[in-house]
Amino acid sequence: MEKRDIYPELCGKIREKFRTQGAFARAIGMNPSTLSAKLAGKSQWSFEEVADACYVLEIPMEEAPLYFNHIFLHRVLQGCNERFGEGV
């Protein structure tokens, strides 16, 4: 079965800025194995982790869904709706 990269844009940005996932993981204070699980879709990203990643990768937060895909955007919008009500 072919491995599918579920975060291709994010992985490209990590390579561009840090060259390795290990260096990126250290920059955001994350264990490399935890980062690997997140990039493989086996673990979810928290909002704080996304914010830290965007900061060190110099990604504006409004562009985060381009790197963290529609699943992230759906979770954020769902959280906003639960916290603030529909139509946020």
PEWODA-V859089 format. One record per backbone hydrogen bond with DSSP energy under -0.5 kcal/mol. NH is the residue of the N-H (numbers start at 0). CO is the residue of the C=O. If there is no record, write none. Layout:
NH;CO  NH;CO
This chain:
4;2  5;3  5;38  7;4  9;66  10;6  11;7  12;8  13;9  14;10  15;11  16;12  17;13  18;13  18;14  19;17  23;19  24;20  25;21  26;22  27;23  28;25  29;24  33;30  34;30  35;31  36;32  37;33  38;34  39;35  40;37  41;36  42;36  49;45  50;46  51;47  52;48  53;49  54;50  55;51  56;52  57;53  57;54  58;53  59;57  62;59  63;60  65;62  66;62  66;63  67;63  68;64  71;67  71;68  72;68  73;69  74;70  75;71  76;72  77;73  78;74  79;75  80;76  81;77  82;78  83;79  84;79  84;80  87;84
